[in-house]
Amino acid sequence: MSAKSDDGTGVEPGQVDLFVPPDWFDLLADGSDREATRVRCAELVRLTYPNTPADRREKFVDGLMECHERYLADGALMYGVITAPLPSSGEQAVWQVQAGVVAVPPTPAEVDLGELMSRVFDAQFKDKVAYVERFTTEMGIGFGFLSQPSFPVPRGWGEEIPSGVRTGLAGALACPPEGGKGLLVIGTCLDPHQVRELAALVAAIAGNSVFVPGASPTSSEQ
């Protein structure tokens, strides 16, 4: 899967070959075509929750469309949704994975990007990063982290969702040794106990995706 890189971060436009599963559902695949996106989202929700009342499914679709608008406006390259039983346990996975291009300092090998990612994360969440690891990627350098942060429950949801709910969060940054730009992949899962399996997918996407040298900014998005 290929996508254009132009997210407003100051990184020059280009093209990225994203390493994703062949049956990947990308919320941003239709670009700004909202009607086509809603049709695909409605089918995904119908297949995932066949016994849920239709009006409830429509609310799920509305939520996905809100995500579509937000991430499209933010310049995200990909917003993947996974709803399938895990091969290891048979438990239902409800995962979301986003990818975008970010500016990376020159000579990143001399900068502790893992520590930098941890500090950025810690500034956003009250729960600290649980684990950070450096690994090799097709681009050269990679850093990954995972955690199980809690999140505030919106008002009016108290009867449906108890307080103190945790989610799984995993991220990975891949970049060339000379820096300049990097691919940041972030994944979330509703079940915090699935975070390690989610992290493996996030690391695989970041670790095997590559920027296409000399790609034209007008290259086909997909």
N, C-alpha and C positions, 0 to 999 in steps of 0.2 A: 504494500500500500504506500502510495506517495502522497505528500501533502506539501503545500507552499508554506514557507516560513516568512511571516511578516506581522509580528505581534505588537509593534509599537514600542519595543524596548530599546530601540537604537541599533539593533542587529539588522544587517542588510538582508533584503528579501532573498530567498533561495528555495531549495527543495530538499525535503527529507524523505528517505525511504524508511517507513515505519515497519518494524517487525511485529506483526500481530497475527493471531490465529485466523485461519481461512474463513471461519464463520463469524467473524467479529462484527458486532453491531456498533457502528459509529454514529452517534447522534448528529455529528456535524457533516456527515457524508454528502448531504444535499445542499450544503452551503446556506444561503439565505432563502431558499425555497421552503417556506413554512408549511405549505399545504402538503408537499411530498414528505416532509419530516413528520408531520402529525399522523399521516397515514401509516408510516413505518412504526411510529411509537405506539399507535393504537393496536397494531397487529402484535407487537412485542408484548404489550400488557395483556392482551387477550390470551395469548398463548401461555404466558407466565401465571396468570391468575384466572383460569377458566371458570371457577366457581364463585368469583367475586361479582356482586351486583354491578350492572352496567354503569350506574351513576357513580359508583365508587371507582371503577376503572377509569372513567373520564377524568376524575380528579388526579389519578396517577399520571394520566397523559398530560394534563395541564401542568403538573409539576415538572415533567420532562421537558415540556416546551419552554417553561421558564428557565430551566437550566440551559437549554439550547440558545435562547436569546442572550443570556448572560455570558456564556463562554464564547459565543460567536463574536460578541461585542468586545470581549477581552482579548481576542486574537488567538484563542486556543486552536491547536492543529487538529486535535482529536478529543472526543468524549465517548469513551467506550462503555457499554453496559453489558454486564454478564448476569444472567439469571439461569442457573443450571445446577444440577446436583454435583457435588464434588466426588470425583472418582475414588478418593481415599476413604470417605465416610458415608457418602450418599446424602449428606446434609445439603440443604438448599443454600446456594451461594447467591448473594445479592451484592454485587460489586460494581463500582464505578471507577473508571480509570481515565485521567485526563493527561494530555501531553501538550507542551508548548516550548518555544525557544526562549532562552534567557541569555543575557550578557554574562560572560565569564571573564574574570581578571586575566591579564596576560600571565604567562608562565604559571598556570594553576598548580603545577607540581610543587612549587615553592610556597603555596598557600594552603593552609589546612581547611579545604572546602568542607570536609566533614564537620569540623568544629563550627564553621560559619553557618552551615545548614542547621546545626543543632541550636545555635543562638537565635536564628530567625524563627525556628519552630517554637522555642521556649518563650519567645516574646509574644507569640500568638495564643498559646495554650497554657493553662495552669499546670498540666501534667508534662513532665519532662520526657524527652526522647528516650526510649527504652534501649535502643541499640543502633549503632552506626558502624558501617563496614565499608572499606575501600576495596574495589575490585577492578579487573581489567575489562574494557569494552572494545567493541569494533572501532570506536573513535579513538580509543587510547586510555582515558581515565574515567573511572566511575566511582560514585559514592552513593550508598544507600542507607536508609534509616527505616525504622518501624516503631510504632507506639500504639497504645490503646487509650487514647484520651477520652475524657468524659465531655459531654456537650449539654448545653442548657436546653431544657424542654420548653417549646413555645407555650405561651399561655393558652389555656383551653384544651391542651392535650394531656392534662394530668391524669385523666381517667384511662386513657389509652396507653400512655407511655409513662412508666414510673420515673421518678427523679434519680439522678446518679447513673443514667444510662451511659455505657461506654461504646465506642466504635473502634474499628481497626483502621489504622492509617499507615501507609507505606509510601516511600518516595525514593526516587533514584535520579541522579544527575550524571549524564555522560557528556564528555567533551573531548576535543582534540588536545594533545599535549601543549600546543601553543596557546590554548584558550581562545578568546574571541566570542564564541557562542557555544551554548550547550543545550542539550535536550533534557528538559525536566519532566519526569513522569510521576504523577501522584495517583495513588489508589486508595479508596475507602471501602470498607465492608461493614454491614450492619452487625455482624457477629464478630466481636473482637477476638474470639478464639481462632478465627480464620485468617488472622493477619499475616502469619508466616507463609501460608500458601499464596495469599495475595501478593506478598513481597516478592515471592519467586517469580510471579508473572510480571510485576513491575520491573524487576531487575532484568528479566529476559527481553522485555520491550526496549528498555534503555540500553542494555548491553549489546543488542544486535542491530539496532537502528543506526543509520549513517546519514550524514549530510552528503548531498550529491555535488561533487566539484563542478564548478562552472555552469550549474543549472540556471536556466533563464527564469527571471521572476514571473514570466508569463506562461511557465510550464503548466500542463494540465494538473488540476488539483488531485485527481484520482485516476 
